[in-house]
Each structure stands twice: as C-alpha cells, then as structure tokens.
Amino acid sequence: MVKFGLQFKATLENVTNVRPLGEDFRWFLKLKCGNCGEIPDKWQYVTLVESVPLKGGRGHASMVQKCKLCARENSIDILADTITAYNAEDNETFKTMVQFECRGLEPVDFQPQAGFAAVGAETGTPFPEVNLLEKDWTDYDEKASESVGIYEVTHRFIKC
C-alpha cells in the first residue's frame, strides 16, 4: 500500500479555510494502473460515504476497480483524518489537503469541482458553495464590503 498526498495551491483574496464540504464530497481523479500503466480517459470520483469490501476479507476501500486492460483489481481509500483546510497563511504555497491509500493505483490528475467551502478572512462570512472547476472563484463579502476570491488553483501529488 502506498500513500499519496494531494497538494493544493491557490491565491486567496480575503478568504481562508478553503475545504471540501461534507463526507459526500467527491474527489475527481484520474488513476493509473500500477500493473500495466493504463490511465482511463474518464474522471473517476471517490468519496468518504462509499465503502466497498476488498477481496478476501482484507477490509474496505472508498473505491475498488478492475483495470480494463490487464483485469487487475485495484483500490483507493481516502484517509479521512488527513483532510485539512487551505488557509490564508498557506496562500500561494503547496499544502497537502488529503491523503489516499492506494493498492495498485496511482493518482495522476485531480479536477476540483463543486463542494468546496470557504470563509471570509476578516469577517468569518461563510461561503458554502465554492465551485473550483474553472480554477478561479469570486464572490462578494457584504460584511467587509470587499470582493473575495480563489485564483490560479493548481495541484500536485506526492508520495507520503
């Protein structure tokens, strides 16, 4: 089993505590088979609320998939206690937001979508519906009378 960390990087404007919201948050990934190197074209998602038993009674995983090319069964599990927020002090630096435990798979790409949340840096105003699919998000904080935003969202994977 290998652990991979998803590192998140963005430019934050007047917001902090950028995080996935809820256990049903979908992490959209492209996964490479460790056996044959196949990378499917389609995005696949893993979520904390889904749990699939592994063959031979070896526990559970967030997702189990059979490689279409080599027919090997692989799995990925979200390590719930590793999920952390991206804060104002992390601005423009890479920070590990979540770790995945992989058996026969390697995450190679991540697509942020809807389901993120943030709060106003000065006011604490909640922004519960942050969609990062376009890699940029903007809104307005009424309490502070200023614009808020998350820009230039990027990521990378590291072995943990």
C-alpha positions in Angstrom: 0.0 0.0 0.0 1.3 3.4 -1.0 0.0 6.7 0.4 -0.3 9.7 -2.0 -0.9 13.2 -0.8 -2.9 15.7 -2.9 -1.3 19.0 -2.6 -3.4 22.1 -3.3 -2.1 25.6 -4.2 -4.1 28.8 -4.8 -4.0 32.5 -4.5 -6.6 33.6 -1.8 -8.2 37.0 -1.8 -9.9 37.9 1.6 -10.9 34.2 2.3 -9.5 31.4 4.4 -10.4 27.8 5.4 -10.9 26.5 1.9 -12.0 22.9 2.4 -14.1 20.1 1.0 -17.6 20.2 2.5 -19.2 17.0 3.9 -18.4 13.3 3.8 -20.2 13.1 0.4 -17.5 15.4 -1.2 -16.4 13.9 -4.5 -12.6 13.8 -5.2 -12.4 13.6 -9.0 -9.3 11.8 -10.0 -7.5 10.1 -12.9 -6.0 6.9 -11.8 -3.1 5.0 -13.3 -2.9 1.2 -13.0 0.3 0.3 -11.3 0.5 -3.0 -13.1 0.1 -2.0 -16.8 0.2 1.8 -16.7 -3.3 2.3 -18.2 -4.9 5.7 -17.5 -8.6 5.8 -18.4 -9.9 8.9 -20.1 -12.8 9.4 -17.8 -12.7 11.1 -14.4 -13.5 8.9 -11.5 -14.5 10.0 -8.1 -14.0 8.7 -4.6 -16.0 9.8 -1.6 -15.9 9.0 2.2 -19.6 7.8 2.2 -18.9 5.0 -0.2 -17.1 1.9 1.1 -16.5 -1.3 -0.8 -15.3 -4.6 0.7 -12.0 -5.9 -0.6 -11.5 -9.4 -1.9 -10.5 -12.0 0.6 -11.9 -10.0 3.6 -8.9 -7.6 3.7 -11.0 -4.6 4.8 -12.8 -1.9 2.9 -11.8 0.9 0.4 -13.5 4.0 -0.9 -13.3 2.5 -4.5 -12.4 -0.8 -6.0 -11.9 -1.0 -9.7 -10.8 -3.6 -12.2 -8.4 -2.4 -14.8 -9.9 -2.7 -18.3 -6.5 -3.5 -19.9 -4.9 -6.1 -17.5 -8.0 -7.1 -15.4 -6.2 -6.5 -12.1 -8.3 -5.4 -9.2 -7.0 -2.2 -7.6 -8.4 0.0 -4.8 -8.1 3.5 -3.3 -9.1 4.7 0.1 -9.5 8.2 1.4 -7.7 8.7 4.8 -10.4 10.8 6.5 -8.2 12.1 9.3 -5.8 13.7 6.8 -8.3 16.1 5.2 -7.2 19.6 6.1 -8.3 23.1 5.0 -6.2 25.5 2.9 -5.8 28.7 4.9 -4.7 32.3 4.3 -1.3 31.6 5.7 -0.9 28.8 3.1 -1.5 31.3 0.3 0.4 30.6 -2.9 2.2 27.5 -1.4 1.5 23.8 -1.8 -0.2 22.2 1.1 -1.4 18.6 1.4 -5.2 18.7 1.6 -5.9 14.9 1.7 -4.1 11.6 1.5 -5.1 8.5 -0.3 -4.1 4.9 0.4 -3.6 3.2 -2.9 -3.3 -0.5 -3.7 -2.3 -1.0 -7.4 -3.3 2.6 -8.3 -1.6 5.9 -8.6 -3.5 9.2 -8.8 -2.1 11.3 -11.7 -4.6 14.1 -12.0 -7.2 15.9 -9.9 -10.2 18.0 -11.1 -11.6 20.4 -8.4 -15.3 20.8 -8.8 -18.2 22.0 -6.7 -18.5 21.1 -3.0 -15.8 23.3 -1.5 -16.5 25.9 1.2 -14.5 28.9 2.5 -15.0 31.8 5.0 -14.2 35.5 4.8 -10.7 36.1 6.2 -11.7 39.2 8.3 -15.5 38.6 8.9 -15.9 34.8 9.1 -18.7 35.1 6.5 -19.4 31.6 5.2 -19.2 30.8 1.6 -20.7 27.2 1.4 -20.9 26.8 -2.4 -17.5 27.2 -3.9 -17.0 25.7 -7.3 -13.4 25.4 -8.4 -14.0 23.7 -11.8 -12.8 26.8 -13.7 -9.7 27.1 -11.3 -11.0 30.5 -10.2 -13.9 31.6 -8.0 -15.1 35.0 -7.0 -17.8 36.4 -4.7 -18.5 39.4 -2.5 -18.3 39.7 1.3 -21.2 42.0 2.3 -19.9 42.4 5.9 -16.5 43.6 4.8 -17.7 45.3 1.6 -14.9 43.7 -0.4 -14.5 41.1 -3.1 -13.3 37.6 -2.2 -11.8 35.0 -4.5 -9.7 31.9 -5.0 -7.5 32.1 -8.1 -4.9 30.0 -10.0 -5.9 26.7 -8.4 -3.3 24.1 -9.1 -2.3 20.8 -7.5 0.3 18.0 -7.5 0.6 14.5 -5.9 3.4 13.4 -3.6 4.2 10.1 -2.1 3.8 10.2 1.7 
